[in-house]
Amino acid sequence: MALVLAPEMPLSGWITALDQQIERSPAFFDARPVVLDLAALPKEQPDIEGLLAQLDQRGIRVIGTEGAHPSWHGIEAWGRPLPGGGRPTRDIAAPEAPSRPAAAPAPEPSAGGPSFLLVDQPIRSGQSVVFEKGDVTVVGSVASGAEVIAGGSVHVYGALRGRAIAGLAGNPRARIFCRRMDAELLAIDGVYQTADAMDAALRGRAVQAWLEGEAMRMTALD
């Protein structure tokens, strides 16, 4: 599964936030294909190639780009532009090889509206939903091999069989809630537990997860 990164101005602040995320979760980008969404950068933005080089220095493997201006040089060496005609990938990220299922369609929040994303159908295996600005609520299940990544909390009103990552933007108060817990991995602000480390007594139950210091806690809701 590929992940979308969307640089924002000022780039120095965005790079600093990225370094903080890497410090919290050093293995987060390991062997992870990344698509770079450049639509938020002004067309006069200098040294796009320098930005791509900085990502490469951090071990981030860019396989494609979106939103690049035709005047920018150096893009071709870092991944081909994705084909046109697809859905926008800012906030909802599910770039994939042609054999992969399409991204779960979900509306973006309106300008000035609340900082949450509502996905009103199940997330299928191979899909990745990313919303760095707030909470993600899934009205349905998250299949094995799928993932939901939120800057805030994650709410799953169904079975959570894939991966849920909350507090991506450095929010230790974020939580994960699910109606049925069968997750492969839960992570909050870089602290994670895999399926093998989770309490077997919580399997199949409604669960919430949160952080106490550097430890993840989980408890049943029913």
C-alpha positions as CSV (number, residue, x, y, z in Angstrom):
1,M,0.0,0.0,0.0
2,A,1.3,3.4,-0.9
3,L,1.1,6.5,1.2
4,V,0.4,10.0,0.0
5,L,2.6,12.9,1.4
6,A,1.3,16.4,0.6
7,P,4.0,19.1,1.3
8,E,2.6,22.4,2.5
9,M,4.0,25.9,2.8
10,P,6.2,26.9,4.5
11,L,8.3,23.9,3.4
12,S,10.8,24.3,6.3
13,G,8.0,23.8,8.8
14,W,6.6,20.9,6.9
15,I,10.0,19.2,6.9
16,T,10.4,19.8,10.6
17,A,7.0,18.1,11.3
18,L,8.0,15.2,9.1
19,D,11.3,14.8,11.0
20,Q,9.3,14.8,14.2
21,Q,7.1,12.0,12.9
22,I,10.1,10.0,11.8
23,E,11.6,10.4,15.2
24,R,8.4,9.1,16.9
25,S,8.1,6.2,14.4
26,P,11.5,5.5,12.9
27,A,10.2,2.5,10.9
28,F,7.1,4.1,9.6
29,F,8.4,4.8,6.1
30,D,10.6,1.7,5.8
31,A,10.1,0.0,2.4
32,R,6.9,2.0,2.1
33,P,6.1,3.4,-1.4
34,V,5.1,7.1,-1.3
35,V,3.2,9.3,-3.7
36,L,4.0,13.0,-3.5
37,D,1.0,15.3,-3.9
38,L,2.5,18.7,-4.9
39,A,-0.8,20.5,-5.6
40,A,-0.5,22.8,-2.5
41,L,2.9,24.3,-3.6
42,P,2.9,27.5,-5.7
43,K,4.0,27.0,-9.3
44,E,6.9,29.4,-8.7
45,Q,8.2,27.2,-5.9
46,P,12.0,26.9,-6.3
47,D,14.1,23.8,-6.0
48,I,11.5,21.0,-6.1
49,E,14.4,18.7,-6.9
50,G,15.9,19.8,-3.6
51,L,12.7,18.8,-1.7
52,L,12.8,15.4,-3.4
53,A,16.4,15.0,-2.4
54,Q,15.6,15.8,1.2
55,L,12.9,13.0,1.2
56,D,15.4,10.6,-0.3
57,Q,17.9,11.4,2.4
58,R,15.3,10.4,5.0
59,G,14.7,7.1,3.4
60,I,11.3,8.0,1.8
61,R,10.8,6.2,-1.5
62,V,8.8,8.4,-3.9
63,I,7.2,6.2,-6.6
64,G,5.1,8.9,-8.2
65,T,3.9,12.5,-8.1
66,E,0.7,14.4,-8.5
67,G,-0.1,18.1,-9.0
68,A,3.4,18.9,-10.3
69,H,3.6,22.1,-12.5
70,P,5.0,21.5,-16.0
71,S,7.8,24.0,-15.5
72,W,9.3,22.1,-12.6
73,H,12.5,20.2,-13.4
74,G,13.9,17.1,-11.8
75,I,10.5,15.4,-11.2
76,E,11.0,12.7,-13.8
77,A,14.0,11.3,-12.0
78,W,12.0,10.7,-8.8
79,G,8.8,8.9,-10.0
80,R,6.5,9.3,-12.9
81,P,3.4,11.5,-12.6
82,L,0.3,9.4,-11.9
83,P,-2.3,9.1,-14.7
84,G,-5.0,11.8,-14.8
85,G,-8.7,11.3,-14.3
86,G,-8.6,9.8,-10.9
87,R,-10.0,11.1,-7.6
88,P,-8.2,13.8,-5.7
89,T,-5.8,12.3,-3.1
90,R,-5.3,15.2,-0.7
91,D,-6.6,14.0,2.8
92,I,-7.9,10.7,1.3
93,A,-4.9,8.6,0.2
94,A,-5.1,5.3,-1.6
95,P,-2.7,5.3,-4.6
96,E,-2.1,1.8,-5.8
97,A,-1.0,-0.4,-8.6
98,P,-3.7,-1.1,-11.3
99,S,-4.5,-4.5,-9.7
100,R,-5.4,-2.8,-6.4
101,P,-9.0,-1.9,-5.6
102,A,-9.9,1.7,-5.9
103,A,-9.7,4.1,-2.9
104,A,-12.7,4.2,-0.6
105,P,-14.7,7.3,-1.7
106,A,-15.2,9.8,1.1
107,P,-16.1,13.5,1.2
108,E,-13.5,16.1,2.2
109,P,-14.5,18.4,5.1
110,S,-15.8,21.8,3.9
111,A,-13.8,24.9,4.4
112,G,-14.1,26.2,7.9
113,G,-15.9,23.0,9.0
114,P,-15.0,20.5,11.7
115,S,-11.6,18.7,11.4
116,F,-12.8,15.2,10.8
117,L,-13.3,12.8,7.9
118,L,-16.3,10.5,7.6
119,V,-15.9,7.4,5.5
120,D,-19.4,6.0,5.0
121,Q,-18.5,2.5,3.7
122,P,-16.1,-0.3,4.6
123,I,-12.4,0.0,3.8
124,R,-11.3,-2.9,1.7
125,S,-8.0,-4.9,1.8
126,G,-5.3,-2.9,0.1
127,Q,-6.8,0.5,0.7
128,S,-5.3,3.3,2.8
129,V,-7.2,6.3,4.2
130,V,-5.1,9.1,5.5
131,F,-6.4,12.3,7.1
132,E,-3.7,14.3,8.9
133,K,-5.9,17.2,10.0
134,G,-8.1,15.5,12.6
135,D,-10.3,12.5,13.4
136,V,-11.4,9.7,11.0
137,T,-14.7,7.9,11.4
138,V,-15.4,4.8,9.4
139,V,-19.0,3.7,9.2
140,G,-18.2,0.1,8.5
141,S,-15.3,-2.3,8.8
142,V,-11.6,-2.1,8.1
143,A,-10.5,-5.2,6.4
144,S,-7.3,-7.1,6.9
145,G,-4.5,-5.5,4.8
146,A,-6.3,-2.1,5.0
147,E,-5.3,0.9,7.1
148,V,-6.7,4.1,8.5
149,I,-4.3,6.9,9.5
150,A,-5.5,10.0,11.3
151,G,-3.9,13.1,12.8
152,G,-6.4,12.8,15.6
153,S,-8.5,9.8,16.8
154,V,-9.8,6.8,14.8
155,H,-13.4,5.6,15.2
156,V,-14.5,2.4,13.5
157,Y,-18.2,1.5,13.7
158,G,-17.5,-2.1,12.6
159,A,-14.8,-4.7,12.8
160,L,-11.2,-3.4,12.8
161,R,-9.1,-6.2,11.2
162,G,-6.4,-4.0,9.5
163,R,-4.2,-1.3,10.9
164,A,-5.3,1.9,12.8
165,I,-2.8,4.7,13.3
166,A,-3.9,7.7,15.4
167,G,-2.1,10.9,16.5
168,L,0.0,10.9,13.3
169,A,0.7,14.7,13.7
170,G,2.0,14.3,17.2
171,N,-1.1,14.0,19.3
172,P,-0.6,11.7,22.4
173,R,-4.2,12.4,23.5
174,A,-5.6,10.7,20.4
175,R,-7.5,7.5,20.8
176,I,-8.7,4.5,18.8
177,F,-12.2,3.2,19.1
178,C,-13.7,0.2,17.3
179,R,-16.9,-1.9,17.6
180,R,-15.0,-5.2,17.1
181,M,-11.3,-5.4,17.7
182,D,-9.3,-7.9,15.5
183,A,-6.6,-5.5,14.5
184,E,-3.2,-6.3,12.9
185,L,-1.7,-3.2,14.5
186,L,-2.7,-0.2,16.6
187,A,-0.5,2.9,16.9
188,I,-0.9,6.2,18.7
189,D,1.7,9.0,18.4
190,G,4.3,6.4,17.4
191,V,3.6,3.9,20.2
192,Y,2.2,0.7,18.7
193,Q,1.1,-2.8,19.5
194,T,0.9,-5.6,17.0
195,A,-1.7,-8.4,17.1
196,D,0.7,-10.8,19.0
197,A,1.0,-8.3,21.9
198,M,-2.7,-7.6,22.3
199,D,-4.7,-9.1,25.1
200,A,-6.5,-12.1,23.6
201,A,-9.5,-11.4,25.9
202,L,-10.2,-8.2,23.9
203,R,-10.5,-9.9,20.6
204,G,-13.9,-9.6,19.0
205,R,-15.0,-7.0,21.5
206,A,-15.7,-3.2,21.4
207,V,-12.4,-1.6,22.5
208,Q,-10.8,1.7,23.0
209,A,-7.0,2.3,23.1
210,W,-5.1,5.3,24.5
211,L,-1.7,6.3,25.8
212,E,-0.5,6.6,29.4
213,G,2.9,8.1,29.1
214,E,4.8,5.8,26.7
215,A,2.5,2.8,27.2
216,M,-0.6,1.9,25.2
217,R,-3.6,0.9,27.2
218,M,-6.7,-0.9,25.9
219,T,-10.0,-1.7,27.5
220,A,-13.3,-3.2,26.5
221,L,-16.3,-0.8,26.0
222,D,-19.0,-3.5,26.5
